[in-house]
């Protein structure tokens, strides 16, 4: 939430005496049909509303909702929900019921959605940025905005699931009167008819656990939909990790293949030459997509991840027909979104202009996709080897180390805000274990380790060990104001990073871009925009949208260590869609939906092992003075006799960072000083070389008091000076002492 604002919690369930709207029942006819076989009915979850008073107006949020981000219109909560219908069903129409509305007490001034801007180095602003910042037609009216609480979005799909996407707007606003109406009770009825060939044998069999978990997270009626599908394995041969590459690169990828197989993956290598000969399609890209559509269900191979190895000149990305003035973006999302054939999705009108506004694609990727964007055998071999080494390296001084680079995008948009939101351990608890190096602009309000400039960035990055690097700046295909393609030669490829680049054009496929260059030296993963990209001025919250929010979802997933970079990428794409956080849905999805690197690469070790024992309670002083440094010791052991790293929490919001490694049973020491009077608890945690953490030690309490010696000396010196300058005071003191003794 934004600072210096007053948060008003609206306890809605006690306000039902403020009813203003009767029950509403509406029907949206999308397709006509004489026969309706059945209806799916769902109740929409609508959470508590919170209103924040800011200096510029009121902002209203609902738990787990995104935004209705239409520039110039009131900024209100909204979310897209996916509702499953049977696998052989055809959507007919949508009916919805909106219960009694609640008028919130008071008058409200809801901020308009700001217009996004482009974050290119040239600052090539779109014409819309010169328009008025609010829609006068809306704000000069007292009609409810939005006009409908429920809006049909599209037919979509996710692996075996047949979905209908519906936008829910539980808040309406009357601008002239400042009235807010809240609708807590919304239900949706979806009518469908079954296809004539409704045969259970024709239903896709697909039970990939990780994707079932994901489906359960966003399909509203997931539990109820399970009765439509058969259970159990069908015994087919399965490949969960597929590589598509060139024939002459197959021997260059041995290190990565061996490592994926060591992780338990079943790897299949398909060459473009083989696909071109065995599959039909308009071009090689469609042939590749048809191959993947056939093989991804678990009744065939059960594909989780696709790694494309080759430059886009040799293995095509799909050129899309979206353009905001900086060129048409190419995308590998074409190989992730596999719900329907091209003729019913990416190229529905058969004009070979893919991803037009009229082409009904959806925004849930069936598989995770990444690309090594090189076709040179020696470079590919090097990238494959360092990608395997990255996962095998469990040194926490590397794998728990992040570099944060935040530039001013405009006078109201400090990239440091974006960086600090991710680094905030109160929001992301795992970040408490990360070491952070910050480089910000000199005028930033945030603390920094170094001033952000070209010399400092190259020096700090090349001499450090950073497993993740994040930047937010203006950009071009060749870099930013503080890092460029030519600097990659100085980066230490023994410690390559996953890089999140919130900037324009850093992965622009028309050039040898900085993302591609860093994959050669400096990176094992790179997520950047492949054309000019929008940013949101004044961003300070994930619901503000645009490139910052997309990269936030990606970064938070990867650094949590619960997602691979491919999983995090697809999660970020779906979150932006569901929460309505793009300004131009198709264009921005295509611009941001190509990941350089192995999609199955992440932070976690594959090895199962026992954690170290709980470290001993820290041993050291229990009383101390402000500013004095004290040393504490501890030790632990490990049943697997692995070396151990330690992390001291000093109880004042600071920590030692991970240090080590040390032998099991070896006593270690760390020192600290406290700057405030208070009582503190010191505790320590350990982890082994595989990254497996112990439990926290028992805490040691320390009481920090004033430095009496220093205070006494200062008092005596002051008293001497007083007596020297005023000798008569000594006589007065003697008289007072005499009287007190009587």
Secondary structure, 3 states (H helix, E strand, C coil): CCCCCEEEEECHHHCHHHEEECCEEEEEECCCCCCCCEEEEEEECCCCEEEEECCCCEEEEECCCEECCCCCCECCEEEEEEEEECCCEEEEEEEEEECCEEECCCCCCECECCCCEECECCCCCCHHHHCCCCCHHHHCCCCCECCCCEEEEEEEEECCEEEEEEEECCEEEECCCCEEEECCCEEEEEEEEECCCCCHHHCCCCCCHHHHHHHHHHECCHHHHHHHCCCCCCCCCCCCEEEEECHHHHHHHHHHHHHHHHCCCCEEEEEHHHHHHHCCCCCHHHHHHHHHHHHCCCCCCCCCEEEEECCCCCCCCEEECCCCCCCCCEECHHHCCCCCCHHHCCCCCCCCCECCCCCCCCCCCCCEEEEECCCCHHHHHHHHHHHHHHHHCCCHHHHCEEEEEECEEECCEEHHHHHHHHHCCCCCHHHHHCEEEEEECCCCCCCCCEECCHHHHHHHHHHCCCCEEEEECCEECCECCCCEHHHHHHCCHHHCEEEEEECCCCCCCCCCCHHHHHHHCCEEEEECCCCCCEECCCCCCHHHCHHHHHHHHHHHHHHCCCCCHHHHHHHHHHHHHHCCCCCCHHHHHHHHCCEEECCCCCCCCCCCCCCCCCCCCCECCCEEECCCEEEEEECCCCCCCCCEEEEEECCCCCECCCEEEECCCCCEEEEEECCCCEEEEEEEEEEECCCCECCCCCCEEEEEECCHHHHHHHHHHHHHHHHHHCCHHHHHHHHHHHHHHC
